[in-house]
Amino acid sequence: MTRILGIDPGLLHTGWAVIETNGNARKYIASGVILPQKTGTLPERLAIIFNEVTKLVDTFTPDEASMEITFVNKNPTTTLILGHARAAAMVAISVKNIPVYEYEPNRVKKILTGAGHADKTAVDKMVRILLPTAHPKTPDESDAIAIALAHANTTKFEKFIK
């Protein structure tokens, strides 16, 4: 059995999810969203992300983590700031010696829905089909579950062909 922490990083909304995988079986454990205050400074928001992800790691003791790779926005400043949020979450996980696997958004969508340019509604629908006990309340939470599921499905396949 492998416990996976999925992270959809963001400076305003960082989605997170924990699932367990055992062979073909997938089990939903928990999910939610970290919400740094919009009025907080960049360092304050990053500290909140770091501290909350640290609490998640301590609470759920994942074996592995998966995270979305930052896509390049039209605005390079936005891309850079999103990279900071990713880094805060990644360091919180990595200091506990948990491996972090990174996935491009289109790869997550393709693994889950079969279409690399699927919209958020299609991804959310597949999350609910694959994990009927999961009831994500926000797109960030749904995306975090999708990232964890994509990792579970990818590593299962990669282990199969080795």
N, C-alpha and C positions, 0 to 999 in steps of 0.2 A: 504494500500500500504506500502511496506517495501523496503527501499533502502539498498543495500548490497555492501560493499566494499570487494573485493577479493584480496588477496595478495599472490604472489608466491615469497617468500623471497630468496634473494641471495646477496652476497657481491659485485658481479660485475654487476648483472642484477636483479633488483627486479621488477617483473611484477605486475601490478595493474589493477583492473577493477571495474567499478561501474555498477550495474544493478538494476532495480526495479522489484518487483514481486507483483502481485495483484491477488490472487487466482491462477488460472492456467496460467495467463498471465505473460510473462517475457519481459522486455524491456531493451535493451542495452542503456546505457547512455554514457560511455566513458571508455577508457583504454589506457595504455601506459607502459613504462618501465622507472624506475629510474636507472640511469647509473653513479654510483660513479666513479671517475677517478681511473684507474688501478694503477696509480703511487702514489695514496694517501695512507697515513698510515691507519691502522685499525681504530683508533679513528676518523680520518677524514671521512672515508667511512661510518662509523656508524652514524656520525652526519648528513651526507647528507641524508641517508635513513630516519633517524628520522625526519629531517626538511621537507623533501619532502612528507612523509606520513602525517605529521601534516598539510601541505598545502592541501593535498587531502581531509582530514577530514574536514578542514575548508571550502573548496570549495564545496564539494558534500554533506556534512552533512548526512553521512550514519546512519541508525538505528542500523545496525549490521555489523560485519566484520567476514570474514572467512579467514583462513590461513592454508597453508600446514604445517604439522608436519615434523620436520627434520627427515630424514631417516639416519640410521647409515651407513656411508661410510666405506670403507676399511681403510681409513686413519682417525684416531680419531681426529687429529688436524683439518682436513677439516670439520668434523662434528661439532666440537666445534665452529669454526669460522662461519659456517652457522647458528648455534644457536645464535650467537651474532647479526647477521643480522635480524633474526626473532625477537629477543628481542627488537631491536631498533624500528622495525615497530610496534610490539605489544604494547610497552609503548606509542608510539605516539598516538595510537588509544585509549588505556585504560585510559590515563589521561583525555580524553574527555568523560569518562563514557559510552563508547560504548562497548557492549559485544563482545568478540572475541571468535569465535568457531574454533576449530582445527580439521583438517581432514588428515588422512594418505593418501599419494599419491595413493595407490591402491584402497582406498575407493572412492576417487574422480573419478578415472577411471571407477570403477564398476558402480557407480551411473550414470555416463554420457553415457558409452558405453555398459554396461552390462558385461564387462570383466575387472577384476582387474589388468591384466597385459597388457592392451592395450598400443600400442605405441603412441608417440606424434602425429603422423599423424592421427590416429583414433580419438584421443581426439580433435584435431583441426577441423576435419571434423564434429564432433558432435556439437562443439561450433558454427560453421557456419550454421549448419542446424537449431539448436535451436534458434539462434539469427542471422538471415540473415543480419541485419544491422551492425553487428560486422565484422570488417576486420582486425584481429590481424596481425601485421607485424612480430612478433617474437614468438618463442615457449614460452617464459616467459609471454608475454602478453596473449597468448592463454590459458596458464595454469591458469593465474589469473582469466580469464573469467570462465574457467571450475570450479575453486574452488568456485566462487560466485554462479554459477548455481547449483553445487552440494549442497551447503548450502541451496539454495532456495528450491530445490527438497526434501532435507532431512527434513527441518523444516516443509514443507507443509505436508509431510507424517506423521511426528511425531505428529503434531497438529491434523491430521485426526484420529489417533488411540487413542488419549487421551479422 
